[in-house]
Amino acid sequence: MTKVAILDDYAGVALDLADWSPVRSRAQVAVFDHHLSENEAVEALQPFDVICTLRERMAFSRTLIERLPNLKLITIVGMALANLDMAAATEQGILVAHPNFANPAFAAAGAGVPELAWGLMMATVRNLGEEHRRMREGDWQATAGVTLSGKTLGLLGLGRLGRRMNEYAKVFGMEVIAWSQNLTDEAAAAVGVRRVEKETLFKEADVISIGLVLSERTRGLVAGPELALMKPRAYLINISRGPIVDDVALIAALKAGQIAGAGLDVYDVEPLPPDHPLRSLSNVTLSPHLGYVTRELLAAIYSDTVESVAAWLDGEPIRIANREALAERSAGTQDGNANRD
């Protein structure tokens, strides 16, 4: 019987938020509720034909893919998966299925990311994480936060996340400035934002919120020189991707009191190692990559996953991210066979 693995279901909700009966009636479904290292994954996942992933929680390197001989289908959330070696999957003849983003359920559930970004920002400037810890330990207040009204919010990126953050900021009485490599004065002005140069943004903003896609252009974009420009009472919020910020430089700035604090939902290595320095800093508010983790969005993701896996089991067409590469590989194999005959 076909074996299907659902990976990294940390909250234990995968089977509750979607109707898996179209898959479970024809396949054995196993749920993994904890992160697997590569060696653990090799041992645990060898029997499986199908693996259902959730964003970048599980890395699929070439070495892992080549050690899973039964694997035929991987479902991903997105058109690609940053930590999945698509070339290796293609070479092994593994289909990589992407979601149907035309489904309105995805758009409706997308508000969770900016909502968490704003909540993380408020928690950070009011020291809620540290005060929560003190209350749990039987202590009382020991910090003084700041108001957001009248302050300047600097947006690195004015895409979907940045535009929603701008709307929230206006309600809170904040001025908003923004910068990204492609942002124009006209595009910023159209949503009531002042476009500035990157240096100006880091100098003027009281809170900086990152809303950029991780790419070669944005990796390490916020490093020592940028942090040195920030006000001593300024805060940095990152809910996009960890590697956009140089975490060594950020930790040094936080330890030295060079900036007031940071609110982080994303990290270079996830899950964040138990002994990571960020866990011990009192001026950092941490959340475990919760931006997209809402019941509404997870329901859309898992329902789409069921649809893809069920269609594959039926031999019906599915949305394949590496379709062209697989076709080219198949054609090359056929040509090679023809040449050998």
C-alpha positions in Angstrom: 0.0 0.0 0.0 1.2 3.6 -0.7 2.7 5.3 2.3 2.2 9.1 2.9 4.1 11.1 5.4 3.0 14.5 6.7 6.0 16.3 8.1 6.5 18.8 10.8 3.0 19.0 12.1 4.2 20.8 15.3 0.7 21.7 16.4 -0.9 18.4 15.7 -3.6 19.8 13.5 -3.0 18.4 10.0 -5.6 15.6 10.2 -8.1 17.9 11.9 -8.0 20.8 9.5 -8.6 18.9 6.3 -10.6 15.8 5.2 -7.9 13.3 4.5 -10.4 10.4 3.8 -9.7 10.5 0.0 -6.1 9.7 0.8 -6.5 7.5 3.9 -8.9 5.2 2.1 -6.1 4.2 -0.3 -2.9 4.9 1.5 -1.3 4.7 5.0 -0.8 8.1 6.4 1.7 8.9 9.1 2.1 12.2 10.9 5.4 13.5 12.2 4.9 16.1 14.9 8.6 17.0 15.5 11.5 18.2 13.4 13.7 15.5 12.0 17.5 15.8 11.4 18.7 14.5 8.0 19.9 11.3 9.5 16.6 10.8 11.4 14.7 11.6 8.2 16.6 8.9 6.2 15.7 6.3 8.8 12.1 7.4 9.3 11.1 8.2 5.7 12.7 5.4 3.6 9.4 3.5 3.3 7.3 6.5 2.1 6.1 7.1 -1.4 4.7 10.6 -0.7 6.0 13.3 1.6 3.9 16.3 2.4 6.0 19.3 3.6 5.0 22.6 5.3 7.0 25.5 4.0 10.7 25.4 4.8 10.4 23.4 8.0 12.2 20.3 6.6 15.2 20.6 4.3 15.5 18.2 1.4 19.1 18.2 0.4 20.5 16.1 -2.5 22.0 13.7 0.1 18.6 13.1 1.7 16.7 12.8 -1.5 19.2 10.2 -2.9 18.7 8.1 0.2 14.9 7.9 -0.1 14.6 5.2 -2.9 10.8 4.9 -2.6 9.9 8.6 -2.8 7.8 9.5 -5.8 6.0 12.7 -4.8 6.8 15.7 -2.6 4.1 18.3 -2.0 5.3 21.8 -1.2 3.7 25.2 -0.2 4.8 27.6 -2.9 6.0 27.4 -6.4 9.4 26.3 -5.1 11.0 25.4 -1.8 14.1 27.2 -0.9 15.7 24.3 1.0 14.6 21.6 -1.4 17.1 20.5 -4.1 14.8 20.6 -7.1 17.5 19.3 -9.4 18.2 16.3 -7.2 14.4 15.6 -7.1 14.2 15.8 -10.8 17.2 13.5 -11.4 15.5 10.9 -9.2 12.2 11.3 -11.1 10.4 12.7 -8.1 7.3 14.9 -8.8 7.2 18.1 -6.8 3.6 19.4 -6.5 2.8 23.0 -5.8 -0.5 24.4 -4.5 -3.3 26.0 -6.4 -2.8 29.7 -5.4 -5.9 30.7 -7.4 -7.9 29.1 -4.5 -9.4 32.2 -2.7 -8.8 30.4 0.6 -5.1 31.2 0.4 -5.7 34.9 -0.1 -8.4 35.1 2.6 -6.0 33.4 5.1 -3.0 35.5 4.2 -3.8 38.3 6.7 -2.2 36.3 9.5 1.4 37.3 8.6 1.0 41.1 9.0 -1.2 40.6 12.0 1.5 38.7 13.7 4.1 41.2 12.6 2.2 44.0 14.2 1.6 42.0 17.3 5.3 41.1 17.6 6.2 44.8 17.1 3.8 45.8 19.9 5.1 43.1 22.2 8.7 44.1 21.5 8.3 47.9 22.2 6.4 47.2 25.4 8.7 44.4 26.6 5.9 41.9 26.9 8.1 38.8 26.5 10.3 39.8 29.4 7.5 41.0 31.6 5.6 37.8 30.9 8.6 35.8 32.0 8.8 37.9 35.2 5.1 37.4 36.0 5.5 33.6 35.6 8.4 33.7 38.0 6.4 35.6 40.6 8.0 39.0 40.0 6.5 42.4 38.9 7.2 45.0 36.3 10.8 46.1 35.7 10.8 47.8 32.2 9.4 50.9 30.6 8.1 50.6 27.0 7.4 53.2 24.4 4.3 54.4 22.6 4.0 53.9 18.8 1.9 57.0 18.2 4.0 59.8 16.8 6.9 57.5 16.0 8.3 56.6 12.5 7.9 53.1 11.1 10.5 52.2 8.5 9.4 49.5 6.1 12.1 47.4 4.3 9.8 46.4 1.4 6.4 47.6 0.5 4.8 44.5 -0.8 1.8 42.7 0.6 3.2 42.6 4.1 4.6 46.2 4.0 1.3 47.7 2.6 -0.7 46.1 5.4 1.8 47.2 8.0 1.4 50.7 6.6 -2.3 50.6 7.1 -1.9 49.5 10.7 0.7 52.2 11.3 -1.7 55.0 10.1 -4.3 53.8 12.6 -1.7 54.1 15.3 -0.7 57.6 14.3 2.7 56.7 13.0 4.6 58.2 10.1 5.7 55.6 7.5 8.8 55.6 5.4 10.0 52.8 3.1 12.8 51.5 1.0 13.5 48.5 -1.3 15.7 48.1 -4.3 12.8 48.5 -6.7 10.5 50.9 -4.9 9.7 54.1 -6.7 8.6 57.5 -5.3 5.3 57.1 -7.2 4.5 53.6 -5.8 5.2 54.7 -2.3 3.2 57.9 -2.6 0.2 55.9 -4.0 -0.2 54.3 -0.5 0.7 57.4 1.5 4.3 56.4 2.3 7.5 58.4 1.9 10.2 56.6 0.0 13.7 57.2 1.3 17.1 55.9 0.7 18.2 52.9 2.7 20.6 54.9 4.9 17.9 57.4 5.7 15.5 54.7 6.7 17.9 53.2 9.2 18.8 56.6 10.6 15.2 58.0 10.9 13.0 55.0 11.8 12.0 54.3 15.4 10.9 50.8 14.4 12.1 48.9 11.3 10.0 46.1 9.9 11.4 43.7 7.3 9.0 42.6 4.6 11.3 41.3 1.9 11.7 38.0 0.1 14.9 36.2 0.7 17.2 36.3 -2.4 20.8 36.8 -3.2 20.1 40.6 -3.2 18.5 40.6 0.3 20.7 37.9 2.1 22.7 39.8 4.7 21.0 43.1 3.8 20.8 44.2 7.4 24.3 43.8 8.9 26.7 45.8 11.1 26.8 49.0 9.0 23.0 49.2 8.9 22.5 48.5 12.6 25.1 51.1 13.4 22.9 53.7 11.7 19.9 53.0 13.9 18.9 55.1 16.9 19.8 53.7 20.3 16.1 53.6 21.1 15.1 51.9 17.8 13.8 48.4 17.3 14.1 45.9 14.6 11.3 43.5 13.6 11.9 40.5 11.3 9.0 38.3 10.3 10.3 37.6 6.7 13.4 35.4 6.6 16.2 35.0 9.1 19.2 35.3 6.7 18.1 38.8 5.6 19.7 39.9 8.9 23.3 39.1 9.9 22.5 37.5 13.2 26.1 37.8 14.5 25.9 41.5 14.0 22.4 41.7 15.5 23.4 39.8 18.6 26.4 42.1 19.1 24.3 45.2 18.7 21.7 43.9 21.2 24.3 42.9 23.7 26.0 46.3 23.5 22.7 48.2 23.8 23.4 49.7 20.4 19.7 49.3 19.6 16.8 49.0 22.0 15.6 45.6 21.0 14.4 43.2 18.4 11.3 41.1 17.7 12.1 38.0 15.7 9.9 35.3 14.2 12.5 33.8 11.8 16.1 32.6 12.1 19.1 31.4 10.1 18.6 27.9 11.6 15.1 26.6 12.4 14.2 25.3 14.8 16.4 27.7 16.8 19.0 25.7 18.7 18.3 25.5 22.5 21.7 27.1 23.3 21.4 29.9 20.7 22.5 33.4 22.1 19.2 35.0 21.1 17.4 32.9 23.6 19.2 34.5 26.5 18.9 38.2 25.6 16.3 40.1 27.6 15.8 42.8 24.9 14.6 40.3 22.3 11.0 39.0 21.8 11.0 35.7 20.1 8.3 33.6 18.4 8.9 30.3 16.6 8.1 31.2 13.0 4.4 31.7 13.6 3.7 34.2 10.8 1.7 31.9 8.6 0.7 29.5 11.3 -3.1 30.1 11.6 -5.8 27.5 11.5 -7.3 29.2 8.4 -4.1 29.1 6.4 -3.1 25.6 7.5 -6.6 24.4 6.6 -6.1 25.8 3.1 -2.7 24.3 2.8 -3.7 20.8 4.0 -6.9 20.8 1.9 -4.8 21.6 -1.2 -2.3 18.9 -0.2 -5.1 16.3 0.0 -6.4 17.3 -3.4 -2.9 16.9 -4.9 -2.2 13.5 -3.3 -5.6 12.1 -4.1 -5.3 13.2 -7.8 -1.9 11.6 -8.0 -3.2 8.3 -6.5 -6.0 8.4 -9.1 -3.4 9.0 -11.9 -5.0 12.4 -12.7 -3.0 15.5 -13.6 -1.6 17.6 -10.8 0.3 20.9 -10.5 4.0 20.0 -10.9 6.7 22.6 -10.1 9.4 20.6 -11.9 7.3 19.5 -14.8 9.5 21.0 -17.5 12.7 19.7 -16.0 11.2 16.2 -15.7 10.1 16.3 -19.3 13.6 17.4 -20.4 15.1 14.6 -18.4 12.7 12.1 -19.8 13.5 13.3 -23.4 17.2 13.2 -22.7 16.9 9.6 -21.4 14.9 8.5 -24.4 17.4 10.2 -26.8 20.2 8.4 -24.9 18.5 5.1 -25.2 17.9 5.7 -28.9 21.6 6.4 -29.4 22.5 3.2 -27.7 20.2 1.0 -29.9 
